[in-house]
Amino acid sequence: MSNATPKVSVVMPVYNAEPYLEQALDSVLAQTLTDLEIVCVNDGSKDTSLETMQRYASNDARIKVIDKPNGGYGNAMNVGISNATGEYVGILEPDDYLKPEMFQKLYNRAIQDDLDFVRSDYYRLTTDEKGVDHLEKEPICNKSSYYNKVLNPQTNVDLFNIRMENWTGIYKRSWLAEHDIKFNESPGAGFQDNGFWFQSYCWATKIAVLDKAFYCYRQDNAASSINQSNKVFVMLDEYQWIENWLRSNPKLCQKFIGIFEYKKTHNCEFAFSRLADEFQLPFLERYSAEYKQAFDNNEIDEKLFWPDELKRLKSIVADPKAYVSEIRDSREYKSELDLARKKGKIAVFSYYLKEEGLASALKRGFSSLC
């Protein structure tokens, strides 16, 4: 590589990625934008990941390998970004891979309007039993009108509702440094992409989203943190870290505390949905206490919520134990009804007769017999 500044630095945080790492590296080396720097951060891998990265680096001078003790995803990302030298910084997680034109398309769009960051749609990636990859395009914008134009989160907090997948984009490195935008470093935790995402939107004034998909995001890696149900409080801890950061910036806090509390509900409800039963009530008790304080501080902007979202939040704040019971009753009801449907129409009629009485059974079950 020449001494000129690379157009894009691609940061790869790697921990025990042996099954997928070569595919990820091949995809970034095959980019049509060749003026790249690939910063591979080995986060204390115990498999052959380090050897694989070193082998690739020996064959391509664009690859920089940093070997360090395990410190978690956030630490690995911060180390990678601090060692990047490109105009823009991208992210490739080592169990995913890229379409060849990704960084060329994103970089061209970024320099066209001197964007703080530009992002795009992505593909959900699954692999069948024959080893064949299947890709399904996933849009990240909730409104089609947001695509392919310059947007400003400072004047439109609805832009925070664009999906947060950080790896779909590239970020101006000088802008990241100017605002000290970093990942939370909490060893062993997850969801550390949330803090980086929220800071990015709080500081950005010029962003864009492309309606093309380039990043292939693997859904069937059982080791992925998104597939682990035993991390009880990590999402709440991540949002506590974000809140502490936001309150340390009073002007940003005044502007964005409402959208912070709103987006926190979405991501904490996602985390709650993945918890084993024994962890659900402790999670909601803490969640309830935090939102009771937010209501008391008048920091909930109810205009941002859909009616059912606000109703659900108020129910949790009022009585988290009752909410958990309601969720489990609903789940049990659905499970028993699904089982009855598998057994046939008589079983469905009997189910409604037992649960809701003769009138409901006649209306909802017996009619299906005719």
Order of alpha helices (4+ residues) and beta strands (2+ residues): beta-alpha-beta-alpha-beta-alpha-beta-beta-alpha-beta-beta-beta-alpha-alpha-beta-alpha-alpha-alpha-alpha-alpha-alpha
